[in-house]
Amino acid sequence: MNTAVLVLLAALSLTVLLTGLASGARRLLGIEIGKGRAVLTAAVGLTAGTLVGLPLRDVQPLALLTLEIGVSLLVAMVFLAATEVLIPSGTVRGLVGFPKAVRRRFARTRRYARLSRIFVRHGLGRFLTGGSRRAPAERAVLAPSLRLALEEAGVTFVKLGQVMSTRYDLLPQEFIDELSTLQDRATPEPWESTAQVLHEELGAPAAEVFAEFDPEPVAAGSIAQVHRARLHSGEQVAVKVQRATARAIVADDLDILYRFASKLEHHTDWGRSVGAEALAEGFATSLHEELDFRIEARNTLSVAAAIEQSTGDSVIKVPEVHLDLTSRRVLVTEWMEGVPLHSVADLLDDGGPDREALAQAMLDCLLGQIMTSGVFHADPHPGNLLLLPDGHLGMLDFGAVGRIDRSLRSTLRGMLLALHRGDPAGLSDALIELVDRPERVDERRLERALGRFLARHFAPGIKPDREMFADLFTIVARHGITVPPEIAAVFRALATMEGSLERLVPGFDIVSQARSFAVTQHLRKLRPETLGRSVTEELLSMVPMLRRLPRRIERIGSAIEGGQLTVGVRMFQDPEDRRFLRSLVHDVLLAFLGGVIGLVGVQLLRTGGGPRISEGLGLFELFGYNLLLISCVLVLRVLFMMISPRR
């Protein structure tokens, strides 16, 4: 019985000691850790303290205890700080999630290896290593190789290339032209896999939900494929089914892109200037939305409403969505019988619909979505546009939809008006309003650059072309201005639409037509009924402020008359500034205190003397060692807080 009690007391004492060591080290370093790391930290510290105390068994137990605890705490802090820097808390989700994390790491490594082989096989090995700026001739060779590599790499990289093909501010023209031809092609998914996805999403086999279902897809991409089916009501529908492995592949690829973007931003000036991490996050958000077909269904309804609002009875038709049959991985819409725009040249030449009228209707529809409603199709390439038997155009695939608010729409109209007038000052003001303005921008220099831009592309007798976009974004990049994703989506849609219009009417002047559209919209705003409505809305928004204005003016006047008007300026009003100052003062004081205590400890060791605790160890020396331990603990805390990635 006595032995059992002793064992129980020893176990309890050990638990209390380990808990105290782990808690003390954690609190002194100011971090949160898991139970496993806490136990390991305390065990390492206790082992170190015990080893230090073994040669000093002749020292009085109380004096030895303080020394052992001090050493244990210091070693525990050093161990915890080192592990936190190497493996931050939260990166390994405990023992339960460890096997999954290992599997994901192996999967990511395999994907890394496969991507490396693809890029090297296409001759991009030297390109991936960076280096000096490439010459135009070398870029002309690299651009097709990059396109082929991205197509082979799969869905994520095809989508990335399509997005980057509109970023004139980030890539040279050779890459823009080549990436704009990227196609998302893939071999069809086996019917068994497609049928399983349909069963999981719809809750029943396809044969029960649909009267007929063609197992052969009419189109196959790397995210999904489209099948033709017939409902029990007799209506023909298009069924878009996501590939079973699409989400897993995209997750691994996005993880790789995040890491690559982080390295670019932290190790290259170019990555920092363009905000590589923010670009990767924006792309990932967009791609995750494309993987949820419920979002695409809502996008379809939004664009249909935007077309109705901006153009009324438009020649552009949007398929109806069957929301009751739509889920995260399945989208069911009206079947639109037609010919893709890239295949309609012969039909239009044989007495079909007028090319010019169709092109103008397409552009007016897109500009109306952008300028009037703020919801627009962001990827209107020829494959997403169908010529219907009745002469209308059908618009498909609403996975990529852009949205801009009222103020940005107004600024876009102002930008087009400035282009129409040839006003560099107005263009500069509108451009700065559109983009993410840097802390310092030389507006006079920017205005002069835009003046040269207008003279080059909008002089009499000169027709603007695709190079205009490249020159404009070159000016933007040269002045350190970052284009926000929503504005990049607008230019992406316009650039893509230009390619579609070129199929219908070679040489179609999209810039001039857009300028004319902006002028028409501006004149419409000046109509008496529109102007009256705008004035009424503005006045209604100003009524609360106007009610308070007389009282505030009276208070200011009374304060001036009585000589009591003062202006209060508070330093460090921002809580973040106050927090930083407190942290700075705290660290300085701790470092100073640790240094002073360390000097006192060294002085005591040099002095020696005092009552003898053991052979060769005096009381002053014991105090000196303990003070040195305290000094090391304080200095270690300050150093850890300075280098901590969570600072």
C-alpha positions in Angstrom: 0.0 0.0 0.0 2.8 2.4 0.9 4.6 1.6 -2.3 1.4 2.3 -4.3 1.0 5.6 -2.6 4.6 6.6 -3.2 4.3 5.7 -6.9 1.1 7.7 -7.1 2.7 10.7 -5.4 5.7 10.4 -7.7 3.5 10.3 -10.8 1.5 13.3 -9.6 4.6 15.3 -8.8 6.1 14.5 -12.2 2.8 15.5 -13.9 2.8 18.8 -12.0 6.4 19.5 -12.8 6.0 18.7 -16.6 2.9 20.9 -16.7 4.6 23.7 -15.0 7.7 23.5 -17.3 5.5 23.4 -20.5 3.2 26.2 -19.3 6.1 28.4 -18.2 8.1 28.0 -21.4 4.9 28.6 -23.5 3.9 31.7 -21.5 7.4 33.2 -21.5 7.6 32.8 -25.3 4.0 34.0 -25.8 2.8 31.1 -28.0 0.1 28.5 -28.1 1.1 24.9 -28.5 -0.6 21.5 -28.7 -0.5 18.8 -26.0 2.0 16.6 -27.8 4.5 19.5 -28.2 4.0 20.6 -24.6 4.8 17.1 -23.3 7.9 16.8 -25.5 9.1 20.3 -24.5 8.7 19.6 -20.8 10.4 16.2 -21.1 13.4 17.7 -22.8 13.7 20.4 -20.2 13.4 18.1 -17.3 16.0 15.7 -18.7 18.4 18.6 -19.2 17.9 19.8 -15.6 18.4 16.3 -14.2 21.6 15.8 -16.1 22.9 19.1 -14.8 22.2 18.1 -11.3 23.8 14.7 -11.3 27.4 16.0 -10.8 26.2 18.3 -7.9 24.7 15.8 -5.5 26.7 17.2 -2.6 25.0 20.5 -2.9 22.1 21.3 -0.5 18.8 20.0 -2.1 17.0 23.4 -1.9 19.9 25.2 -3.6 20.2 22.4 -6.2 16.4 22.5 -6.9 16.5 26.2 -8.0 19.4 25.5 -10.3 17.8 22.4 -11.8 14.4 24.2 -12.4 16.2 27.2 -14.0 18.2 25.0 -16.4 15.1 22.9 -17.2 13.1 26.0 -18.0 15.8 27.5 -20.1 16.3 24.3 -22.1 12.6 23.9 -22.5 12.3 27.5 -23.9 15.3 26.9 -26.3 13.7 23.6 -27.5 10.3 25.2 -27.9 11.6 28.2 -29.8 13.6 26.0 -32.2 10.7 23.7 -32.9 8.4 26.7 -33.4 10.7 28.3 -35.9 11.3 25.0 -37.8 7.8 23.6 -37.5 5.2 26.3 -36.5 2.3 25.2 -34.4 -0.7 24.2 -36.6 1.4 23.0 -39.6 1.1 19.4 -38.3 -2.5 18.6 -37.3 -1.7 16.2 -34.6 -1.2 12.5 -34.7 -4.6 11.8 -36.2 -4.0 14.0 -39.2 -0.3 13.2 -39.6 -0.8 10.2 -42.1 -3.1 12.4 -44.2 -0.5 15.2 -44.2 2.2 12.7 -45.2 0.0 11.4 -48.1 -0.7 14.9 -49.3 3.0 15.7 -49.2 3.8 12.7 -51.3 1.0 13.6 -53.7 2.3 17.1 -54.0 5.9 15.8 -54.5 4.7 13.5 -57.4 2.8 16.5 -58.9 5.9 18.6 -58.6 7.9 16.0 -60.4 5.3 15.6 -63.2 5.1 19.3 -63.7 8.9 19.6 -63.8 9.1 16.9 -66.5 6.4 18.6 -68.5 8.1 22.0 -68.4 11.6 20.5 -69.1 10.3 18.4 -72.0 8.9 21.6 -73.6 12.3 23.3 -73.3 11.3 25.6 -70.4 14.0 24.5 -67.9 16.2 27.6 -68.4 13.1 29.8 -68.3 12.0 28.5 -64.9 15.4 29.3 -63.4 14.8 33.0 -64.0 17.8 35.1 -65.1 18.1 38.3 -67.1 15.3 39.8 -69.2 14.6 37.7 -72.3 15.2 39.2 -75.8 12.1 39.4 -78.1 13.4 36.6 -80.3 13.8 34.3 -77.3 10.4 35.2 -76.0 8.9 34.3 -79.4 10.3 30.8 -79.0 9.4 30.4 -75.4 5.8 31.5 -75.7 4.5 28.5 -77.8 6.4 26.1 -75.6 4.8 27.7 -72.5 1.3 27.3 -74.0 1.9 23.7 -74.9 3.2 23.0 -71.4 0.3 24.6 -69.7 -2.2 22.7 -71.8 -0.5 19.4 -70.9 -0.3 20.4 -67.2 -4.0 20.3 -66.9 -7.0 22.3 -65.7 -5.4 24.7 -63.2 -2.6 25.7 -65.4 -4.8 26.1 -68.4 -7.1 28.4 -66.4 -4.0 30.3 -65.1 -2.7 30.8 -68.6 -6.1 32.1 -69.8 -6.2 34.6 -66.9 -2.6 35.7 -67.5 -3.3 36.2 -71.3 -5.2 39.3 -70.4 -2.6 40.8 -68.0 -0.8 43.2 -70.3 0.7 44.7 -67.3 2.5 41.5 -66.3 3.6 39.7 -69.4 5.2 40.6 -72.7 3.1 40.8 -75.9 4.5 37.6 -77.3 3.2 35.6 -74.3 -0.2 37.5 -74.3 -0.8 36.5 -78.0 0.2 32.9 -77.5 -1.7 32.3 -74.2 -4.9 33.8 -75.6 -5.1 30.7 -77.8 -5.1 28.2 -74.9 -7.7 25.5 -75.1 -9.1 23.4 -72.3 -9.3 19.9 -73.9 -9.4 16.5 -72.2 -10.3 12.9 -72.9 -13.8 12.1 -71.8 -14.4 10.6 -68.4 -15.5 7.0 -68.3 -19.3 6.7 -68.1 -19.1 4.7 -64.9 -17.4 7.6 -63.1 -19.8 10.1 -64.5 -22.8 8.0 -63.5 -21.5 7.7 -60.0 -21.2 11.5 -59.7 -24.7 11.9 -61.0 -26.0 9.4 -58.5 -24.2 11.0 -55.6 -25.4 14.6 -56.5 -29.0 13.9 -57.6 -29.7 11.1 -55.2 -30.9 8.7 -57.9 -29.5 7.0 -61.0 -29.5 9.1 -64.2 -32.0 6.7 -65.8 -34.6 7.7 -63.1 -34.0 11.4 -63.2 -33.9 11.7 -67.0 -36.1 10.1 -69.6 -33.0 9.9 -71.9 -29.3 10.4 -71.2 -26.6 10.2 -73.8 -23.5 8.7 -72.1 -21.2 10.1 -74.8 -20.3 13.7 -73.9 -20.7 16.4 -76.5 -17.8 18.4 -75.0 -15.1 17.4 -72.5 -12.9 19.7 -70.5 -10.5 19.1 -67.6 -13.1 20.3 -65.0 -16.3 18.9 -66.4 -18.0 17.4 -69.5 -21.4 18.1 -71.0 -24.0 15.5 -71.9 -27.2 15.8 -73.8 -30.3 14.5 -72.0 -34.1 14.7 -72.1 -36.3 15.3 -69.1 -39.5 13.4 -68.4 -41.4 16.5 -69.5 -39.8 16.1 -73.0 -37.5 19.2 -72.7 -34.0 18.8 -74.1 -31.3 19.8 -71.5 -27.6 20.1 -71.2 -26.1 18.3 -68.2 -22.7 19.5 -67.0 -21.0 16.9 -64.8 -17.8 17.6 -62.9 -15.0 15.1 -63.1 -14.6 13.0 -60.0 -10.9 13.9 -59.5 -11.2 17.6 -60.5 -11.2 19.0 -56.9 -8.3 16.9 -55.7 -6.1 17.9 -58.7 -7.0 21.6 -58.3 -6.3 21.5 -54.6 -2.8 20.1 -55.2 -2.1 22.5 -58.0 -3.3 25.5 -56.0 -1.1 24.4 -53.1 1.9 24.4 -55.5 0.9 27.8 -57.0 0.6 29.3 -53.5 4.1 28.2 -52.6 5.5 29.4 -55.9 3.8 32.8 -55.5 5.0 33.1 -52.0 8.6 32.5 -53.1 8.2 35.0 -55.9 6.9 37.7 -53.6 9.5 37.1 -50.9 12.6 36.7 -53.1 12.0 38.8 -56.3 11.4 42.5 -56.8 9.0 41.6 -59.7 6.9 39.3 -57.4 6.6 42.1 -54.8 5.7 44.7 -57.3 2.8 42.8 -58.8 1.7 41.2 -55.5 2.2 37.6 -56.5 0.5 36.2 -53.4 -2.6 38.4 -53.9 -2.8 37.3 -57.5 -2.6 33.6 -56.5 -5.3 34.1 -53.9 -7.6 35.9 -56.4 -7.0 33.1 -59.0 -7.7 30.4 -56.4 -10.9 32.1 -55.3 -12.1 32.3 -58.9 -11.2 28.7 -59.6 -13.0 27.4 -56.5 -16.1 29.3 -57.6 -15.9 27.5 -61.0 -15.8 24.2 -59.2 -19.2 24.9 -57.5 -21.9 24.7 -60.2 -24.4 26.3 -57.8 -22.4 29.5 -58.2 -22.4 29.1 -62.0 -26.2 28.7 -61.9 -26.6 32.0 -59.9 -24.1 33.6 -62.3 -26.3 32.5 -65.2 -29.4 34.1 -63.7 -27.5 37.3 -62.8 -26.2 37.7 -66.4 -29.6 37.0 -67.9 -31.1 39.7 -65.7 -28.2 42.1 -66.5 -28.8 41.6 -70.3 -32.5 42.2 -69.8 -31.8 45.3 -67.8 -29.2 46.8 -70.2 -30.6 45.9 -73.6 -34.2 44.7 -73.2 -35.2 42.3 -76.0 -31.6 41.4 -76.9 -30.4 39.1 -79.7 -28.2 37.5 -77.0 -30.0 34.5 -75.3 -29.0 32.8 -72.1 -30.1 29.2 -71.3 -32.6 28.7 -68.5 -31.3 26.9 -65.4 -33.1 24.0 -63.8 -32.3 24.8 -60.2 -34.1 21.7 -58.8 -31.6 19.5 -60.7 -28.5 21.6 -60.0 -26.0 20.8 -57.3 -22.3 21.4 -56.4 -21.1 19.1 -59.2 -24.0 18.9 -61.6 -25.6 21.7 -63.6 -28.7 21.2 -65.8 -29.7 24.0 -68.2 -31.8 24.4 -71.3 -30.3 22.8 -74.4 -29.4 25.4 -77.0 -29.1 24.1 -80.6 -26.6 26.1 -82.5 -23.2 26.4 -84.2 -20.2 27.7 -82.3 -19.1 31.1 -83.4 -15.7 29.9 -84.7 -17.6 27.7 -87.2 -20.2 30.0 -88.6 -18.3 31.8 -91.4 -19.9 29.8 -94.2 -23.4 30.2 -92.7 -23.1 33.9 -92.5 -21.7 34.1 -96.1 -24.7 32.2 -97.4 -27.4 34.8 -96.8 -27.5 34.3 -93.0 -27.7 37.0 -90.3 -25.7 40.2 -91.0 -22.2 40.0 -89.6 -22.0 43.7 -88.6 -25.3 43.6 -86.9 -24.4 40.5 -84.9 -21.0 42.0 -83.9 -22.5 45.2 -82.8 -25.2 43.4 -80.8 -22.6 41.3 -79.1 -20.5 44.3 -78.1 -23.5 46.3 -77.0 -24.6 43.4 -74.9 -21.2 43.0 -73.1 -20.8 46.8 -72.6 -24.3 47.0 -71.3 -23.5 44.3 -68.8 -20.4 46.1 -67.7 -21.5 49.7 -67.7 -25.2 49.4 -66.7 -25.6 46.3 -64.5 -22.1 45.6 -63.3 -22.5 41.9 -63.8 -20.9 40.5 -67.0 -19.7 37.3 -68.7 -15.9 37.4 -68.2 -14.9 34.8 -70.8 -16.9 35.4 -74.0 -14.6 33.5 -76.4 -16.0 32.0 -79.6 -16.6 28.5 -78.1 -19.0 30.1 -75.5 -21.1 31.8 -78.2 -23.6 29.9 -80.4 -25.4 31.1 -83.6 -28.9 29.9 -83.1 -31.3 28.9 -85.9 -33.4 32.0 -85.4 -30.4 34.3 -85.9 -29.9 35.0 -82.3 -26.7 34.4 -80.4 -26.6 32.0 -77.4 -24.2 32.6 -74.5 -22.8 29.6 -72.6 -20.6 28.8 -69.6 -21.0 31.3 -66.8 -18.3 29.9 -64.5 -16.3 33.1 -64.9 -18.4 36.2 -64.2 -17.1 39.6 -63.3 -18.7 42.2 -60.9 -18.0 45.9 -60.5 -19.8 48.4 -58.3 -21.5 51.6 -59.3 -18.5 53.9 -58.7 -16.2 51.8 -60.8 -18.7 51.7 -63.6 -18.9 55.5 -63.5 -15.1 55.7 -63.6 -14.9 53.4 -66.5 -17.3 55.6 -68.4 -15.2 58.6 -67.5 -12.1 56.7 -68.8 -13.8 56.0 -72.2 -14.9 59.6 -72.4 -11.4 60.8 -71.8 -10.2 58.5 -74.6 -12.9 59.9 -76.8 -11.9 63.5 -76.1 -8.1 62.8 -76.2 -7.8 64.2 -72.6 -4.7 62.9 -70.9 -5.5 64.6 -67.6 -9.0 63.1 -67.5 -7.5 59.7 -68.5 -4.9 60.0 -65.7 -7.5 60.8 -63.1 -9.8 58.0 -64.2 -7.0 55.5 -64.3 -5.9 56.3 -60.8 -9.5 55.9 -59.6 -9.7 52.5 -61.3 -6.5 50.9 -60.0 -4.9 50.3 -56.6 -3.1 53.6 -56.1 0.4 53.3 -54.7 1.6 55.5 -51.9 3.7 57.6 -54.2 2.8 58.2 -57.9 4.2 61.0 -60.0 0.9 62.2 -61.5 2.5 64.8 -63.8 4.8 62.1 -65.3 1.9 59.7 -65.6 -0.2 62.4 -67.4 2.6 63.1 -69.9 3.0 59.3 -70.6 -0.7 59.1 -71.2 -0.6 62.1 -73.5 2.0 60.3 -75.6 -0.2 57.2 -75.5 -3.2 59.1 -76.8 -1.1 60.7 -79.6 0.2 57.3 -80.6 -3.0 55.4 -80.7 -5.8 58.0 -81.2 -4.4 60.5 -83.6 -6.6 61.2 -86.7 -6.3 58.3 -89.3 -5.0 55.8 -86.7 -7.1 52.8 -85.7 -6.5 51.5 -82.2 -5.6 47.8 -82.0 -4.5 45.2 -79.4 -1.2 46.9 -79.0 -3.1 49.8 -77.4 -3.9 47.6 -74.4 -0.3 46.4 -74.1 1.0 50.0 -74.2 -1.6 51.2 -71.6 -0.7 48.4 -69.2 3.0 49.0 -69.8 2.5 52.6 -68.6 0.5 51.3 -65.6 3.3 48.8 -64.6 6.0 51.4 -65.2 4.4 53.7 -62.6 4.1 51.0 -59.9 0.3 50.9 -60.3 -1.5 47.5 -59.5 -4.6 46.6 -61.4 -7.3 45.1 -59.1 -8.8 41.8 -60.2 -12.3 43.2 -61.0 -10.8 45.7 -63.4 -8.5 43.0 -64.9 -11.7 41.0 -65.5 -13.2 43.8 -67.5 -10.2 44.1 -69.8 -10.1 40.3 -70.0 -13.7 40.2 -71.2 -13.1 43.0 -73.7 -10.0 41.4 -75.1 -11.7 38.1 -75.4 -14.7 39.7 -77.0 -12.4 41.4 -79.5 -11.2 37.9 -80.6 -14.7 36.7 -81.0 -15.7 39.8 -83.0 -12.7 39.3 -85.2 -14.2 35.9 -86.2 -17.3 37.7 -87.4 -16.0 41.0 -88.8 -12.2 41.1 -89.4 -10.9 44.5 -88.4 -13.9 45.3 -86.2 -13.0 48.5 -84.3 -14.0 47.6 -80.7 -12.3 50.6 -79.2 -14.2 53.2 -81.3 -17.4 51.4 -80.7 -16.8 51.3 -77.0 -16.1 55.0 -77.0 -19.3 55.7 -78.9 -21.2 53.5 -76.4 -19.8 55.5 -73.5 -20.8 58.8 -75.1 -24.3 57.5 -75.7 -24.5 56.4 -72.1 -23.2 59.8 -70.9 -25.8 61.6 -73.0 -28.5 59.4 -71.7 -27.5 60.3 -68.2 -28.1 64.0 -69.2 -31.7 63.5 -70.2 -34.1 65.5 -68.1 -35.8 62.4 -66.6 -32.5 60.6 -65.9 -30.9 63.7 -64.6 -33.8 64.5 -62.3 -33.8 60.9 -60.9 -30.0 61.2 -60.2 -30.4 64.5 -58.5 -33.3 63.2 -56.4 -31.2 60.2 -55.3 -28.2 62.4 -54.4 -30.4 64.8 -52.5 -32.1 62.0 -50.5 -28.7 60.6 -49.5 -27.6 64.1 -48.4 -30.7 64.9 -46.3 -29.4 63.4 -43.0 -26.1 65.4 -43.4 -28.0 68.6 -44.3 -30.1 68.3 -41.2 -27.1 68.2 -39.0 -25.1 70.8 -40.9 -26.7 74.0 -39.4 -26.3 72.8 -35.8 -22.6 72.0 -36.4 -22.0 75.3 -38.1 -23.5 77.1 -35.1 -21.3 75.1 -32.7 -18.2 76.0 -34.7 -19.2 79.7 -34.9 -19.9 79.9 -31.1 -16.5 78.3 -30.4 -14.7 80.8 -32.7 -16.6 83.7 -31.1 -15.7 82.6 -27.6 -12.1 81.9 -28.5 -12.6 78.2 -27.6 -11.9 76.6 -31.0 -9.2 74.0 -30.7 -7.8 71.3 -32.9 -7.0 68.0 -31.2 -4.4 65.8 -32.8 -3.8 62.5 -31.0 -0.6 60.6 -31.7 -0.9 56.8 -32.0 -4.7 57.0 -32.3 -4.7 53.8 -34.3 -4.8 50.8 -31.9 -2.3 49.0 -34.1 0.2 51.8 -33.6 -0.3 51.7 -29.8 0.1 48.0 -29.8 3.3 48.2 -31.7 4.7 50.9 -29.4 3.8 48.9 -26.3 5.4 45.8 -27.7 8.5 47.8 -28.6 8.9 49.3 -25.1 8.2 46.0 -23.6 10.9 44.3 -25.6 13.4 47.1 -24.9 12.8 46.9 -21.1 13.0 43.1 -21.1 16.3 43.2 -23.0 17.7 45.9 -20.7 16.6 44.0 -17.6 18.0 40.8 -18.9 21.3 42.5 -19.6 21.5 44.1 -16.2 20.6 40.8 -14.4 23.2 39.0 -16.5 25.9 41.6 -15.6 25.1 41.2 -11.9 25.3 37.4 -12.2 28.7 37.6 -13.9 29.9 40.0 -11.2 28.8 37.6 -8.4 30.6 34.7 -10.2 33.8 36.8 -10.4 33.5 37.9 -6.7 32.8 34.5 -5.3 32.7 34.0 -1.5 29.8 33.7 0.8 28.8 30.7 2.9 29.9 27.4 1.3 27.1 25.3 0.0 29.3 22.5 -1.2 32.9 21.9 -2.0 33.9 24.5 -4.7 30.5 26.3 -4.7 29.7 29.3 -2.6 26.4 31.1 -2.0 27.3 34.1 -4.2 28.3 31.8 -7.0 24.9 30.0 -6.8 23.1 33.3 -6.9 25.3 34.2 -9.9 24.3 31.1 -11.8 20.6 31.6 -11.1 20.8 35.2 -12.2 22.5 34.2 -15.4 19.7 31.7 -16.0 17.1 34.4 -15.5 19.0 36.7 -17.8 19.1 34.0 -20.5 15.4 33.4 -20.2 14.5 37.1 -20.6 16.9 37.6 -23.5 15.7 34.4 -25.2 12.1 35.7 -25.0 13.1 39.0 -26.6 15.0 37.2 -29.4 12.2 34.8 -30.1 9.6 37.6 -30.3 11.8 39.4 -32.8 12.3 36.5 -35.1 8.9 34.9 -34.6 7.0 34.6 -38.0 3.8 35.5 -36.1 5.2 38.8 -34.9 
